[in-house]
Amino acid sequence: MKTQDEYLSLYRTDLLENTVKFWFPRSIDLEHGGFLHCFDRDGSLIDSDKSVWAQGRMSWMLLTLYNTLEQRSEWLDWAKQGLDFIERHCFDSDGRMFFQVTRDGRPLRKRRYAFSESFAAIAHAAYAKATGDDRSASRAKELFDLFTRWNFTPGLMPAKFTDTRPMIGLSPRMITIVTAQELRLNLGDTSVNDWIDRCIDEIQRWFVKPDLRAVMESVAPNGAIVDHFDGRTLTPGHAIEGAWFIMHEGQFRNDAALIRLGCDMLDYMWERGWDAEYGGILYYRDLYHKPVQEYWHDMKFWWPHNEAVIATLLAYTLTGEEKYRRWHQQVQDWSESHFLDPEYGEWYGYLHRDGRISAALKGNLWKSFFHLPRMQWYCQHLLRTKTNSTAKPANPS
């Protein structure tokens, strides 16, 4: 069992000496701006297309390190060129953002949902905090308003399915919470508290099912369970991520009820997601333990493990309950022994159920400099603030 000081050293060292050094400076596109992020195991480039999510997320992560860990000028400079690329190339004529562009910024794909906007918003907010730039502060608020309007105005976003069987999702609500938390932290904007309150209330009323010990990914508009493949499919890692957003809000407000809600969500989805046979967190589960239609349902992806490491450590810090300490060590040890690449650094993204490597790549349109460094940053920050004072940790985003 590692001590608190050993974990603190582990997360900080892995962040700076392993993860940051894998991504930078190789991800900086000196020719076109923005970030390259589709890398093979050894860091060689395997695709030059750019995820717009990655441009915002990577800028935010660099700025968060700059704002909370150390004011390294290169972190600020790299983040700025990421934001510049976003503003030059990643917006359509209607104000919405693209999802995927070419290396030089020509649009390839635009999706119906608006998550690119949320990641650009948190990056601008962090840049405003770092530099005092009023334009970035305004852009952060504009993009947050666009994100919430697009996701919560009935009929505005094109429907994924017909109106025969309407459903609503967990994702927009949990991303609204964490995006609003970031604007509140970096811009001092407390007006976003109304959005946080609304989304936590909707998650608790519609998505959390204590009688079934589950957190739903999708439900009917009144919170009812849709007893079909899509309605029954659970994503344990996603719900665990949402759980620690709510725990963090409970810590911020010193609200025991919110902390308990987040811990309950963690409990339910740990029970459903942890693979008792091979270890690690399964990607999808069925609410009623029926077969899942997605063929990758039993794979182990990197990011649910990142979120579980954070959630278990935060739950233990807030409650002192021994099971959370055990779960934290369990998921951290399993992840380190299976995902970590000791030769080239960073984590593999995708494993088979038994822990064998499925794909050796370190980055693609979904995996970039975000979930892993956020985990390492948040955990070391949480442990450091716990050791040094009773101060709240910085916001997770």
C-alpha positions as CSV (number, residue, x, y, z in Angstrom):
1,M,0.0,0.0,0.0
2,K,1.4,3.3,-1.1
3,T,1.4,6.2,1.4
4,Q,-0.2,9.5,0.6
5,D,3.2,11.1,0.0
6,E,4.1,8.2,-2.4
7,Y,0.9,8.7,-4.4
8,L,1.5,12.5,-4.5
9,S,5.0,11.9,-5.9
10,L,3.7,9.3,-8.3
11,Y,1.1,11.5,-9.9
12,R,3.2,14.6,-10.1
13,T,6.2,12.7,-11.5
14,D,4.1,10.7,-14.0
15,L,2.4,13.9,-15.2
16,L,5.6,15.9,-15.8
17,E,8.2,13.3,-16.7
18,N,6.0,10.8,-18.5
19,T,2.8,12.3,-20.0
20,V,3.8,15.9,-20.7
21,K,7.1,14.8,-22.2
22,F,5.4,12.3,-24.5
23,W,3.1,15.0,-26.0
24,F,5.3,18.0,-26.0
25,P,6.8,19.5,-28.1
26,R,6.0,16.7,-30.7
27,S,2.3,17.6,-30.8
28,I,2.9,21.3,-31.7
29,D,2.2,21.9,-35.4
30,L,4.8,24.5,-36.3
31,E,3.5,24.8,-39.9
32,H,-0.3,25.2,-39.4
33,G,-0.8,25.8,-35.7
34,G,-2.9,23.8,-33.3
35,F,-2.0,20.3,-32.1
36,L,-1.3,17.0,-33.8
37,H,-2.4,14.1,-31.6
38,C,-2.8,10.9,-33.6
39,F,0.4,9.1,-32.5
40,D,1.6,5.6,-32.6
41,R,3.2,3.9,-29.6
42,D,6.6,5.5,-30.1
43,G,5.2,9.0,-30.8
44,S,5.4,8.8,-34.6
45,L,2.6,10.5,-36.4
46,I,0.0,8.1,-37.9
47,D,-2.7,10.7,-39.0
48,S,-2.5,14.4,-39.4
49,D,-6.3,15.2,-39.1
50,K,-7.2,17.3,-36.1
51,S,-10.0,16.7,-33.6
52,V,-11.5,20.0,-32.6
53,W,-12.2,18.4,-29.2
54,A,-8.5,17.9,-28.8
55,Q,-7.6,21.5,-29.7
56,G,-9.8,22.8,-26.8
57,R,-8.9,20.1,-24.4
58,M,-5.2,20.3,-24.9
59,S,-5.2,24.0,-24.6
60,W,-7.2,23.8,-21.4
61,M,-4.9,21.2,-19.9
62,L,-1.8,23.3,-20.6
63,L,-3.4,26.4,-19.2
64,T,-4.5,24.5,-16.1
65,L,-1.0,23.4,-15.5
66,Y,0.2,27.0,-16.0
67,N,-2.4,28.4,-13.7
68,T,-2.1,25.9,-10.8
69,L,1.2,24.1,-11.0
70,E,4.0,26.3,-12.6
71,Q,4.0,29.3,-14.9
72,R,6.1,27.9,-17.6
73,S,6.1,30.2,-20.6
74,E,6.0,27.4,-23.1
75,W,2.8,26.0,-21.7
76,L,1.1,29.4,-22.2
77,D,2.6,29.8,-25.6
78,W,1.5,26.4,-26.8
79,A,-2.0,26.9,-25.4
80,K,-2.3,30.2,-27.2
81,Q,-1.4,28.7,-30.6
82,G,-4.0,26.0,-29.9
83,L,-6.7,28.7,-29.2
84,D,-5.6,30.7,-32.3
85,F,-6.1,27.6,-34.5
86,I,-9.5,27.1,-33.0
87,E,-10.6,30.6,-33.7
88,R,-9.1,30.6,-37.3
89,H,-10.4,27.2,-38.5
90,C,-12.9,25.5,-36.2
91,F,-16.1,27.5,-36.5
92,D,-18.7,27.1,-39.2
93,S,-20.6,30.1,-40.6
94,D,-23.6,29.5,-38.2
95,G,-21.3,29.9,-35.2
96,R,-21.2,26.2,-34.4
97,M,-18.0,24.3,-34.3
98,F,-16.7,21.5,-36.4
99,F,-15.7,18.1,-35.0
100,Q,-12.8,17.2,-37.3
101,V,-10.6,19.3,-39.6
102,T,-7.6,18.6,-41.8
103,R,-4.1,19.5,-40.6
104,D,-4.4,23.0,-42.2
105,G,-7.9,23.5,-40.8
106,R,-10.3,22.6,-43.7
107,P,-13.5,21.2,-42.3
108,L,-14.1,17.5,-42.5
109,R,-16.9,16.7,-40.1
110,K,-19.5,18.5,-38.0
111,R,-21.6,16.6,-35.5
112,R,-25.1,17.3,-34.2
113,Y,-24.0,17.8,-30.6
114,A,-22.1,20.8,-29.3
115,F,-19.3,19.4,-27.1
116,S,-16.5,21.1,-29.2
117,E,-18.0,24.3,-27.9
118,S,-17.7,23.3,-24.3
119,F,-14.1,22.4,-24.6
120,A,-13.3,25.6,-26.4
121,A,-15.2,27.5,-23.6
122,I,-13.1,26.1,-20.8
123,A,-9.9,26.7,-22.7
124,H,-10.8,30.4,-23.2
125,A,-11.7,30.7,-19.6
126,A,-8.4,29.3,-18.5
127,Y,-6.6,31.6,-20.9
128,A,-8.5,34.6,-19.5
129,K,-7.4,33.5,-16.0
130,A,-3.7,33.2,-17.1
131,T,-3.5,36.5,-19.0
132,G,-6.4,38.7,-18.0
133,D,-7.5,38.7,-21.6
134,D,-11.1,40.2,-21.8
135,R,-11.7,38.8,-25.3
136,S,-11.1,35.2,-24.1
137,A,-13.4,35.8,-21.1
138,S,-16.1,37.0,-23.4
139,R,-15.6,34.0,-25.8
140,A,-15.8,31.6,-22.9
141,K,-19.2,32.9,-21.9
142,E,-20.4,33.1,-25.5
143,L,-19.5,29.5,-26.1
144,F,-21.0,28.3,-22.9
145,D,-24.2,30.1,-23.8
146,L,-24.2,28.5,-27.2
147,F,-23.5,25.0,-25.7
148,T,-26.4,25.2,-23.2
149,R,-28.8,26.7,-25.8
150,W,-28.0,24.0,-28.3
151,N,-28.3,21.2,-25.8
152,F,-31.3,22.3,-23.8
153,T,-33.6,24.2,-26.2
154,P,-36.3,21.7,-27.3
155,G,-36.2,21.0,-31.0
156,L,-33.0,23.0,-31.7
157,M,-30.6,20.1,-31.9
158,P,-31.5,17.7,-34.7
159,A,-32.8,14.5,-33.2
160,K,-30.6,11.4,-33.3
161,F,-33.7,9.2,-33.7
162,T,-37.3,9.8,-34.7
163,D,-39.8,11.0,-32.2
164,T,-41.3,7.5,-31.9
165,R,-39.2,6.7,-28.8
166,P,-37.7,10.0,-27.4
167,M,-34.7,9.8,-25.0
168,I,-32.5,12.3,-23.3
169,G,-28.9,11.8,-22.3
170,L,-26.6,12.1,-19.2
171,S,-23.8,13.6,-21.2
172,P,-25.0,17.2,-21.8
173,R,-25.9,17.5,-18.1
174,M,-22.6,16.4,-16.7
175,I,-20.6,18.4,-19.2
176,T,-22.7,21.5,-18.4
177,I,-21.8,21.0,-14.7
178,V,-18.1,20.8,-15.2
179,T,-18.0,23.5,-17.9
180,A,-19.9,25.9,-15.6
181,Q,-17.5,25.0,-12.7
182,E,-14.6,26.1,-14.9
183,L,-16.2,29.4,-15.8
184,R,-17.0,30.1,-12.2
185,L,-13.4,29.2,-11.1
186,N,-11.5,31.2,-13.8
187,L,-13.9,34.0,-14.5
188,G,-15.6,34.5,-11.1
189,D,-19.0,34.0,-12.9
190,T,-21.4,32.8,-10.3
191,S,-24.4,33.1,-12.6
192,V,-23.5,29.6,-13.9
193,N,-24.6,28.2,-10.5
194,D,-28.2,28.0,-11.8
195,W,-27.0,25.7,-14.6
196,I,-25.1,23.5,-12.1
197,D,-28.2,23.3,-9.9
198,R,-30.5,22.4,-12.8
199,C,-28.3,19.7,-14.1
200,I,-27.5,18.0,-10.8
201,D,-31.3,18.0,-10.1
202,E,-32.1,16.4,-13.4
203,I,-29.4,13.8,-13.0
204,Q,-30.6,12.9,-9.6
205,R,-34.3,12.8,-10.6
206,W,-34.1,11.2,-13.9
207,F,-30.8,9.2,-14.3
208,V,-29.9,7.9,-10.8
209,K,-31.9,4.8,-10.0
210,P,-31.3,3.8,-6.4
211,D,-33.7,0.9,-6.5
212,L,-31.6,-0.6,-9.4
213,R,-28.3,0.7,-8.1
214,A,-27.6,2.2,-11.5
215,V,-26.9,5.5,-13.2
216,M,-28.6,5.5,-16.6
217,E,-26.9,6.8,-19.8
218,S,-30.2,7.6,-21.5
219,V,-33.8,7.7,-20.3
220,A,-37.2,8.8,-21.5
221,P,-37.9,12.6,-21.1
222,N,-39.7,11.8,-17.8
223,G,-36.9,9.7,-16.5
224,A,-38.5,6.3,-17.3
225,I,-36.4,3.4,-18.4
226,V,-36.6,2.6,-22.1
227,D,-36.4,-1.2,-22.1
228,H,-34.5,-1.6,-25.4
229,F,-30.8,-2.0,-26.2
230,D,-30.0,1.7,-26.3
231,G,-32.1,2.5,-23.2
232,R,-30.6,-0.3,-21.1
233,T,-27.0,0.3,-22.0
234,L,-24.9,1.6,-19.1
235,T,-21.4,3.2,-19.4
236,P,-19.8,2.8,-16.0
237,G,-16.8,5.0,-16.6
238,H,-19.0,7.9,-17.9
239,A,-21.3,7.8,-14.8
240,I,-18.2,7.6,-12.5
241,E,-16.9,10.7,-14.2
242,G,-20.2,12.5,-13.6
243,A,-20.1,11.2,-10.0
244,W,-16.9,13.0,-9.2
245,F,-18.1,16.2,-10.8
246,I,-20.9,16.2,-8.3
247,M,-18.7,15.2,-5.4
248,H,-16.4,18.1,-6.4
249,E,-19.4,20.5,-6.3
250,G,-20.4,19.1,-2.9
251,Q,-16.9,19.8,-1.6
252,F,-17.0,23.3,-3.1
253,R,-20.3,24.1,-1.4
254,N,-19.6,22.0,1.7
255,D,-22.8,20.2,0.9
256,A,-22.9,16.7,2.4
257,A,-26.0,15.7,0.4
258,L,-24.2,16.4,-2.9
259,I,-21.1,14.4,-1.7
260,R,-23.4,11.5,-0.8
261,L,-25.1,11.6,-4.2
262,G,-21.8,11.5,-6.0
263,C,-20.6,8.6,-3.8
264,D,-23.8,6.7,-4.4
265,M,-23.3,7.1,-8.1
266,L,-19.7,5.8,-7.8
267,D,-20.9,2.9,-5.7
268,Y,-23.5,1.8,-8.1
269,M,-21.3,1.9,-11.2
270,W,-18.2,0.5,-9.6
271,E,-20.3,-2.6,-8.7
272,R,-21.6,-2.8,-12.2
273,G,-18.4,-1.9,-14.0
274,W,-15.5,-3.6,-12.2
275,D,-14.5,-6.8,-13.9
276,A,-14.2,-9.4,-11.0
277,E,-12.6,-12.0,-13.3
278,Y,-9.8,-10.0,-15.0
279,G,-9.8,-6.6,-13.2
280,G,-10.3,-3.2,-14.8
281,I,-13.6,-1.5,-15.8
282,L,-15.8,-2.9,-18.5
283,Y,-16.9,-0.4,-21.1
284,Y,-20.6,-1.2,-21.4
285,R,-23.1,-3.1,-19.2
286,D,-26.8,-3.9,-19.6
287,L,-29.1,-2.6,-16.9
288,Y,-30.7,-6.0,-16.5
289,H,-27.5,-8.0,-17.1
290,K,-28.6,-9.0,-20.6
291,P,-26.2,-9.1,-23.5
292,V,-25.0,-5.7,-24.8
293,Q,-25.2,-5.0,-28.6
294,E,-21.9,-3.0,-28.9
295,Y,-19.2,-5.5,-29.7
296,W,-16.5,-3.6,-27.7
297,H,-18.6,-3.8,-24.5
298,D,-16.1,-5.9,-22.6
299,M,-12.9,-4.0,-23.6
300,K,-11.0,-1.8,-21.2
301,F,-10.5,1.8,-22.4
302,W,-8.0,4.2,-20.8
303,W,-10.4,7.0,-19.8
304,P,-12.9,5.2,-17.6
305,H,-9.9,4.1,-15.5
306,N,-8.6,7.7,-15.3
307,E,-12.1,8.8,-14.1
308,A,-12.3,6.0,-11.5
309,V,-8.9,6.9,-10.1
310,I,-10.1,10.4,-9.5
311,A,-13.5,9.5,-8.2
312,T,-12.2,6.9,-5.7
313,L,-9.5,9.2,-4.3
314,L,-11.9,12.1,-4.0
315,A,-14.5,9.9,-2.3
316,Y,-11.9,8.7,0.2
317,T,-10.7,12.2,0.8
318,L,-14.2,13.5,1.5
319,T,-15.6,10.6,3.5
320,G,-12.7,8.6,4.9
321,E,-14.5,5.4,4.0
322,E,-12.0,2.6,3.8
323,K,-13.6,1.0,0.7
324,Y,-12.7,4.0,-1.4
325,R,-9.1,3.8,-0.4
326,R,-9.1,0.1,-1.4
327,W,-10.9,0.9,-4.7
328,H,-8.4,3.7,-5.5
329,Q,-5.4,1.4,-5.0
330,Q,-7.2,-1.4,-6.9
331,V,-7.9,0.7,-10.0
332,Q,-4.6,2.6,-9.9
333,D,-2.5,-0.5,-9.6
334,W,-4.4,-2.4,-12.4
335,S,-4.2,0.6,-14.7
336,E,-0.5,1.1,-14.1
337,S,0.3,-2.5,-14.7
338,H,-1.8,-2.8,-17.9
339,F,-2.1,0.7,-19.6
340,L,1.3,2.2,-18.9
341,D,4.0,1.9,-21.5
342,P,7.3,2.0,-19.6
343,E,9.4,2.2,-22.8
344,Y,7.9,5.1,-24.6
345,G,5.7,6.7,-22.0
346,E,2.0,7.6,-21.8
347,W,-0.8,5.0,-21.7
348,Y,-2.2,2.6,-24.3
349,G,-5.8,3.5,-25.0
350,Y,-7.4,0.2,-25.7
351,L,-7.1,-3.2,-24.1
352,H,-8.9,-6.5,-24.5
353,R,-10.9,-7.7,-21.6
354,D,-8.0,-9.8,-20.2
355,G,-5.6,-6.8,-20.3
356,R,-3.8,-7.6,-23.6
357,I,-3.1,-4.6,-25.8
358,S,-5.7,-4.2,-28.5
359,A,-4.2,-1.2,-30.3
360,A,-0.8,0.3,-29.6
361,L,-1.6,3.8,-30.5
362,K,-1.3,6.6,-28.0
363,G,-3.5,9.2,-29.7
364,N,-6.4,9.4,-32.1
365,L,-9.5,11.6,-32.6
366,W,-10.7,10.7,-29.1
367,K,-7.5,10.2,-27.1
368,S,-5.3,13.2,-26.7
369,F,-3.6,15.1,-23.9
370,F,-6.6,15.3,-21.6
371,H,-8.0,12.4,-19.5
372,L,-4.7,11.0,-18.3
373,P,-3.0,14.3,-17.5
374,R,-6.2,15.6,-15.9
375,M,-6.2,12.5,-13.7
376,Q,-2.6,13.0,-12.7
377,W,-3.0,16.7,-12.2
378,Y,-6.2,16.5,-10.2
379,C,-4.9,13.7,-7.9
380,Q,-1.6,15.3,-7.1
381,H,-3.4,18.6,-6.6
382,L,-6.0,17.0,-4.3
383,L,-3.3,15.3,-2.3
384,R,-1.2,18.4,-2.1
385,T,-4.0,20.6,-0.9
386,K,-5.1,17.9,1.6
387,T,-1.5,17.8,3.0
388,N,-0.9,21.5,3.1
389,S,-4.3,23.0,4.1
390,T,-8.0,22.5,4.1
391,A,-8.2,24.6,0.9
392,K,-10.4,23.2,-1.9
393,P,-8.7,21.8,-5.0
394,A,-8.9,23.7,-8.2
395,N,-11.7,22.9,-10.5
396,P,-11.5,19.6,-12.5
397,S,-13.2,20.6,-15.9
